[in-house]
Amino acid sequence: MPELPDGNPKTAFGQAKPGLSDVPTTALRELGVVMRLGATKYGRFNWRADAVSATVYYDAALRHMMAWMDGEESDPESGQSHLAHAMACCVILIDAAAFGKLNDNRA
């Protein structure tokens, strides 16, 4: 049995799972703000109730990324980071696919 850093046998099982402590909390906080705005505007996890089209969120993510690349830090409507909005688009695409609610209309 390999040596465990803390001597606890549960550590090996925990280390085999996704390392969420490797995700920067600054990004998660900003993502949480944007996801809350979306939940207020459209309903929490609305994409799980009604399918969403891949290109809608792809286009939105790219618009946010292009605005950021052009020097605009924050979305004019929400006042939040364009990068956080782009992350939210990707999160929705991943989650919708996982729940069978993604209309995969990629060409």
C-alpha positions in Angstrom: 0.0 0.0 0.0 1.5 3.4 -1.0 2.4 5.9 1.8 -0.4 8.3 2.5 0.5 12.0 3.2 -1.6 12.1 6.4 -1.8 8.4 7.3 -5.6 8.3 6.7 -6.7 5.5 4.4 -9.6 7.7 3.1 -7.1 10.1 1.6 -6.3 7.7 -1.3 -10.0 7.7 -2.2 -10.4 11.4 -1.9 -7.3 12.0 -4.0 -8.7 9.9 -6.8 -11.8 12.2 -7.1 -11.9 15.6 -9.0 -9.5 18.1 -7.3 -11.9 21.0 -6.7 -9.4 22.6 -4.5 -7.4 23.2 -7.7 -10.0 25.6 -9.1 -9.4 29.2 -8.2 -12.0 30.5 -5.9 -11.9 34.0 -7.5 -13.2 32.5 -10.7 -15.9 30.5 -8.9 -17.1 33.6 -7.0 -17.5 35.5 -10.3 -19.2 32.6 -11.9 -21.6 32.3 -9.0 -22.6 36.0 -9.3 -23.3 35.6 -13.0 -25.2 32.3 -12.5 -27.3 34.0 -9.9 -28.2 36.8 -12.3 -29.2 34.2 -14.9 -31.3 32.3 -12.3 -33.1 35.5 -11.3 -33.7 36.4 -15.0 -34.6 33.0 -16.5 -35.1 30.6 -13.6 -32.6 28.4 -11.7 -31.3 25.6 -13.9 -33.8 26.5 -16.6 -31.8 24.6 -19.2 -32.6 21.4 -17.4 -36.4 22.0 -17.9 -36.2 23.1 -21.5 -33.5 22.1 -23.9 -31.0 24.7 -25.1 -29.3 25.0 -28.4 -25.5 24.7 -28.5 -25.0 27.5 -30.9 -26.9 30.0 -28.8 -24.5 29.6 -25.9 -21.5 29.2 -28.2 -22.4 32.5 -29.8 -23.0 34.2 -26.4 -19.6 32.9 -25.0 -17.8 34.2 -28.1 -19.5 37.6 -27.9 -18.3 37.9 -24.3 -14.8 36.8 -25.1 -14.6 39.2 -28.1 -15.8 42.1 -26.0 -13.2 41.3 -23.4 -10.5 41.0 -26.0 -11.5 44.4 -27.3 -10.8 45.8 -23.9 -14.3 45.8 -22.3 -13.9 44.2 -18.9 -17.6 44.2 -17.8 -20.8 43.4 -19.5 -22.8 46.7 -19.9 -26.1 45.1 -18.9 -25.0 43.2 -15.8 -21.9 45.1 -14.8 -20.2 41.7 -14.3 -17.1 40.3 -15.9 -17.3 39.2 -19.5 -15.1 36.3 -18.7 -17.5 35.1 -16.0 -20.3 35.3 -18.5 -18.3 33.3 -21.0 -17.7 30.7 -18.2 -21.4 30.6 -17.4 -22.1 29.8 -21.1 -19.7 26.9 -21.0 -21.1 25.6 -17.7 -24.6 25.6 -19.1 -23.4 23.7 -22.2 -21.7 21.1 -20.1 -24.6 20.7 -17.7 -27.2 20.6 -20.4 -25.3 17.9 -22.3 -24.9 15.9 -19.0 -28.7 16.0 -18.4 -29.7 15.3 -22.0 -31.1 18.8 -22.6 -28.6 20.0 -25.2 -29.8 20.5 -28.7 -26.5 19.8 -30.4 -27.0 21.9 -33.5 -23.3 22.3 -34.3 -22.7 22.1 -38.0 
